[in-house]
């Protein structure tokens, strides 16, 4: 069974930003510009300025990532668990993505998906598309 259906995959790949929400001592939500969907359908968010997010993940690795299209209002919330990696291949890939902005990638947050929920206004809002 595919974790991400065609619509979710398409929106994740086309959206300029995703938002990751974390909870540690305080809640935190930040937009992420440098990101990708892996072949195994986990999400990778490249760490450029994510210290509060990383602090929260160290305390509680449950996260939510939202993606939406402002024009069509199509949107999804993806819940899962996050781990941080400084693997050279990920850092190199992140640096390729951030180099045009003269930014340096320090690592990456990898989100293993546990649930996908529809956020699009209409009859399917709140519908669970995938749950593990």
C-alpha positions as CSV (number, residue, x, y, z in Angstrom):
1,X,0.0,0.0,0.0
2,X,1.3,3.4,-0.9
3,X,1.7,5.9,1.9
4,X,1.2,9.0,-0.2
5,X,-1.5,8.9,-2.9
6,X,-0.9,10.7,-6.2
7,X,-2.5,14.0,-5.1
8,X,-0.5,14.2,-1.9
9,X,2.7,13.4,-3.7
10,X,2.1,15.9,-6.4
11,X,1.3,18.7,-3.9
12,X,4.4,17.9,-1.8
13,X,6.6,18.0,-4.9
14,X,5.1,21.2,-6.3
15,X,4.7,23.3,-3.1
16,X,7.3,26.0,-2.5
17,X,7.1,25.4,1.3
18,X,6.0,22.9,3.8
19,X,5.4,23.7,7.5
20,X,6.7,21.5,10.3
21,X,5.1,21.7,13.7
22,X,6.9,20.3,16.8
23,X,6.2,20.3,20.5
24,X,8.8,20.5,23.2
25,X,8.7,22.9,26.1
26,X,6.8,25.2,23.7
27,X,5.1,24.6,20.4
28,X,7.0,25.6,17.2
29,X,5.9,25.7,13.6
30,X,8.2,26.9,10.8
31,X,8.0,27.0,7.0
32,X,10.6,24.8,5.2
33,X,11.8,25.7,1.8
34,X,14.5,23.1,1.3
35,X,12.8,19.6,1.3
36,X,12.1,16.5,-0.7
37,X,10.1,13.3,-0.7
38,X,12.3,10.2,-0.7
39,X,11.7,7.1,-2.8
40,X,10.6,5.3,0.4
41,X,8.0,8.1,0.9
42,X,9.6,9.5,4.0
43,X,10.0,13.3,4.0
44,X,13.4,15.1,4.2
45,X,13.6,18.6,5.5
46,X,17.1,20.1,5.2
47,X,18.3,22.0,8.3
48,X,19.4,25.5,7.6
49,X,17.8,27.4,10.5
50,X,16.0,24.8,12.6
51,X,17.4,25.0,16.1
52,X,14.1,25.3,18.0
53,X,12.6,22.5,15.8
54,X,15.6,20.3,16.6
55,X,15.4,21.1,20.3
56,X,11.8,20.1,20.3
57,X,12.4,16.9,18.3
58,X,15.0,15.9,20.9
59,X,12.3,16.1,23.5
60,X,9.4,14.7,21.5
61,X,9.9,13.2,18.0
62,X,6.2,13.4,17.0
63,X,5.8,16.0,14.3
64,X,3.2,17.3,11.8
65,X,4.0,18.6,8.4
66,X,1.4,20.6,6.5
67,X,1.4,21.3,2.8
68,X,-1.2,23.3,0.9
69,X,-1.9,25.2,-2.3
70,X,-3.0,28.8,-1.6
71,X,-4.9,29.1,-4.9
72,X,-6.9,25.8,-4.8
73,X,-7.0,25.4,-1.0
74,X,-5.9,21.8,-1.4
75,X,-4.0,20.7,1.7
76,X,-2.8,17.8,3.7
77,X,-1.4,17.2,7.2
78,X,1.2,14.5,7.5
79,X,1.9,13.2,11.0
80,X,4.9,11.1,11.9
81,X,8.1,10.7,13.8
82,X,11.2,12.6,13.1
83,X,14.9,11.8,13.4
84,X,17.9,14.1,12.7
85,X,20.7,13.0,10.5
86,X,24.0,14.6,9.5
87,X,24.8,11.9,7.0
88,X,27.2,13.2,4.4
89,X,25.0,12.3,1.4
90,X,22.0,14.3,2.9
91,X,24.2,17.3,3.8
92,X,25.7,17.3,0.3
93,X,22.2,17.1,-1.2
94,X,21.0,19.9,1.0
95,X,24.0,22.1,0.2
96,X,23.2,21.6,-3.5
97,X,19.7,22.9,-2.9
98,X,20.7,25.8,-0.7
99,X,23.8,26.9,-2.6
100,X,22.0,29.5,-4.8
101,X,21.0,31.2,-1.5
102,X,24.5,31.0,-0.1
103,X,23.2,29.0,2.8
104,X,24.8,25.9,4.4
105,X,22.9,22.7,5.3
106,X,23.8,21.3,8.7
107,X,21.8,18.1,8.5
108,X,18.3,16.9,7.8
109,X,15.1,16.0,9.6
110,X,13.7,12.7,8.3
111,X,10.0,12.2,8.9
112,X,8.6,8.7,8.8
113,X,4.9,9.0,8.0
114,X,2.3,7.6,10.3
115,X,-0.8,9.4,9.1
116,X,-2.0,11.5,6.2
117,X,-5.1,13.7,6.7
118,X,-7.1,15.9,4.2
119,X,-7.2,19.6,5.0
120,X,-8.9,20.7,1.8
121,X,-12.2,22.4,2.6
122,X,-15.2,20.3,1.5
123,X,-16.8,16.9,2.3
124,X,-13.4,15.1,2.8
125,X,-11.9,17.5,5.3
126,X,-10.5,15.5,8.2
127,X,-10.6,12.3,6.2
128,X,-7.6,10.0,7.0
129,X,-6.0,8.8,3.8
130,X,-3.3,6.7,5.4
131,X,-2.7,5.5,8.9
132,X,-0.1,3.2,10.3
